[in-house]
Structures are given as structure tokens and as C-alpha cells.
Amino acid sequence: MLNIFYSFWYGKVTLWKAYWLVGELLNVVVMLVIFNIEIYIFNNNNFIQLLPFLNFSQFHIFSKLLILIWSIYITVGIWRSAENYKGNFIWTVLTLLVLSYRVFTMRLVFFS
């Protein structure tokens, strides 16, 4: 199991798996878990009316740290997979642009 996490971190997973399976599908699952942690463990329902805008400003610091750590993990893994990609160059460029946008918007987690 740890081998899967290491191979993703070092970009040894194919780009489509890294981006679509981990970066999109698994990311949704992790974010839903974090939302449930906020609601059921920290008893925080203040963000629910803001949910369509994904405003993390009222999250507990623990949830913010989980989001930060998870985002760093998936960004590095997908970035390295994009660098190792041997196919059409446009997919590498588009992936790196999307990841750059995600990193840029991460400031919203701590500074919104």
C-alpha cells in the first residue's frame, strides 16, 4: 500500500491516472471527508451556506492543515507525472497550468 503512495509521489504513475483518479476523483472523496470532519467533529456548520464558493475561512485549523498537506501531496505527484509524460506535449502544458492555478488558489485556504 505504501508503495502506491511512494510511486505517486515520485511521478511513476501515468499522467491520466495521476490527474483523473487521484487529482480529481480521490480529491473529491478527501474533501468530503474533511467537510464531514468539520461538521461532525468540530461542530462547524457555518460554512454550509458558502459551500458553492468553497470558502475555507471558517474551517478549523486542523482541517486547513489537512487540506494543505493533501494539496501539496497531489500537486507534487501530478506535477512529477506530467514531467515524466512521454506523450503529446500539450497535455503536459495543460496539466501544469491547472496545477499552477490550484497552487495560486490555495492562498484562499489560509488567507480568506
C-alpha positions in Angstrom: 0.0 0.0 0.0 2.8 2.4 0.8 4.4 1.6 -2.5 1.4 3.1 -4.2 1.8 6.4 -2.3 5.5 6.5 -3.0 5.1 5.7 -6.7 2.5 8.5 -7.0 4.7 11.0 -5.0 7.7 10.3 -7.4 5.6 10.6 -10.5 5.8 7.0 -11.5 2.1 6.8 -12.1 0.8 7.6 -15.6 -0.4 11.1 -16.1 -4.1 10.3 -16.7 -4.2 8.1 -13.6 -2.5 10.8 -11.5 -4.7 13.6 -12.7 -8.1 12.0 -13.1 -8.0 9.3 -10.5 -6.0 11.0 -7.7 -6.3 14.7 -8.6 -10.0 14.7 -9.3 -11.8 11.6 -8.0 -9.8 10.9 -4.9 -9.6 14.6 -4.2 -13.4 14.8 -4.1 -13.5 12.0 -1.6 -10.8 13.6 0.6 -12.6 16.9 0.5 -15.9 15.3 1.5 -14.2 13.6 4.4 -12.7 17.0 5.5 -16.2 18.6 5.2 -17.6 15.8 7.4 -14.8 16.3 10.0 -15.8 20.0 10.1 -19.4 19.2 10.6 -19.3 16.2 12.9 -16.1 16.5 14.9 -15.6 20.3 15.1 -19.4 21.0 15.1 -18.9 23.7 12.5 -21.9 24.4 10.2 -21.0 28.0 9.4 -19.6 27.2 6.0 -22.5 25.3 4.6 -24.3 28.3 3.2 -20.9 29.2 1.5 -20.3 25.7 0.1 -20.8 26.5 -3.6 -17.9 29.0 -3.3 -15.6 26.7 -1.3 -14.8 29.3 1.3 -12.4 27.7 3.8 -12.0 30.7 6.1 -14.3 29.4 8.8 -12.7 25.9 8.9 -10.8 24.7 11.9 -7.0 24.9 11.7 -6.8 21.1 11.7 -8.9 20.9 8.6 -6.9 23.7 6.9 -3.7 21.8 7.6 -5.2 18.6 6.2 -6.2 20.4 3.0 -2.7 21.9 2.7 -0.9 18.6 3.2 -3.2 16.8 0.8 -2.9 19.6 -1.8 0.9 19.5 -1.6 0.9 15.7 -2.0 -1.4 15.6 -5.1 0.2 18.6 -6.7 3.7 17.2 -6.4 2.6 13.8 -7.6 0.7 15.1 -10.6 3.5 17.6 -11.5 6.1 14.8 -11.5 3.8 12.6 -13.5 3.4 15.4 -16.0 7.2 15.8 -16.2 7.6 12.1 -16.9 4.9 12.0 -19.5 6.1 11.0 -23.0 3.0 11.7 -25.0 1.7 14.9 -26.6 3.3 18.0 -25.1 0.0 19.8 -24.9 -1.2 17.5 -22.1 1.8 18.3 -20.0 1.4 22.0 -20.5 -2.4 21.9 -19.7 -1.7 19.8 -16.6 0.9 22.2 -15.3 -1.3 25.2 -16.0 -4.2 23.6 -14.0 -1.8 22.7 -11.1 -0.4 26.2 -11.1 -3.9 27.6 -10.8 -4.6 25.2 -7.9 -1.5 26.4 -6.1 -2.4 30.0 -6.7 -5.9 29.5 -5.2 -4.5 27.6 -2.2 -4.0 31.0 -0.6 -7.7 31.1 -0.1 -7.4 28.3 2.4 -5.4 30.3 4.9 -6.0 34.0 3.9 -9.6 34.2 3.1 
